[in-house]
Amino acid sequence: MPACICDQIQKSSQRIKVTSDKKRYGKIVTIVSGFDNSIDIKKIAKELKSELACGGTIKNKEIELQGDHTKKVKPLLVKLGFDEESIE
């Protein structure tokens, strides 16, 4: 039984951006940004980290994942209920 339909609507109205960035020492991180306050970022970060088997953190309403996962994040976000068109 779905928890709440409004949760689905909130997820489909997001404009999520997936980018990769190079940190110091040449480490690459994948940044997932564009969430608004109504979304539980901690829960999504936990899901992404366990699915991708990587570490990560949440900074300034952005999820930072260790490693380059730009191609793998989009299908996972879709699986979590986000709209495919709203992910860049």
C-alpha positions in Angstrom: 0.0 0.0 0.0 1.5 3.4 -1.0 2.3 5.6 1.9 1.0 8.8 0.4 0.2 10.0 -3.1 1.4 13.5 -2.2 4.9 12.0 -1.8 4.8 10.8 -5.4 3.7 14.3 -6.6 6.5 16.0 -4.6 9.0 13.6 -6.2 7.8 14.2 -9.7 8.0 18.0 -9.4 11.7 18.0 -8.5 14.4 19.4 -10.8 17.3 17.1 -9.9 20.8 17.7 -11.3 23.5 15.0 -11.3 27.0 16.2 -11.9 30.5 15.0 -11.1 33.2 17.1 -9.5 36.9 16.7 -8.8 37.9 17.2 -5.2 41.4 17.7 -4.0 43.9 14.8 -4.5 42.1 14.0 -7.8 39.2 12.3 -6.1 35.9 12.3 -8.1 32.6 12.8 -6.4 29.1 12.6 -7.9 26.8 15.4 -6.7 23.0 15.0 -6.8 21.3 18.4 -6.2 18.0 20.2 -6.7 16.0 18.6 -3.9 13.5 20.9 -2.0 12.7 20.8 1.7 9.8 18.3 1.4 12.1 15.4 0.4 13.9 13.3 2.9 17.4 13.7 1.6 19.0 11.4 4.3 16.8 8.5 3.2 17.6 9.0 -0.5 21.3 9.3 0.3 21.2 6.1 2.3 19.5 4.3 -0.6 21.9 5.6 -3.2 25.0 4.7 -1.1 23.8 1.2 -0.4 22.8 0.6 -4.0 26.1 2.0 -5.4 28.3 0.5 -2.6 30.0 3.8 -2.0 30.5 6.3 0.7 28.9 9.8 0.7 27.6 12.7 2.6 25.0 15.4 2.6 26.2 19.0 2.3 23.9 22.1 1.6 20.9 20.0 0.5 23.1 18.1 -2.0 24.1 14.5 -1.8 27.8 13.8 -2.5 28.7 10.3 -3.4 32.3 9.1 -3.6 33.3 8.0 -7.1 31.9 8.7 -10.5 28.4 7.4 -10.6 26.7 9.9 -12.9 25.4 7.2 -15.3 24.1 4.9 -12.5 22.4 7.5 -10.3 19.5 8.3 -12.8 18.0 4.8 -13.0 18.3 4.5 -9.2 16.4 7.8 -8.7 13.7 6.7 -11.1 13.4 3.4 -9.1 13.0 5.5 -6.0 10.0 7.3 -7.5 11.5 10.4 -9.2 10.3 11.5 -12.6 12.8 10.6 -15.4 12.2 13.9 -17.2 13.1 15.9 -14.1 16.6 14.4 -13.8 19.4 16.1 -15.7 
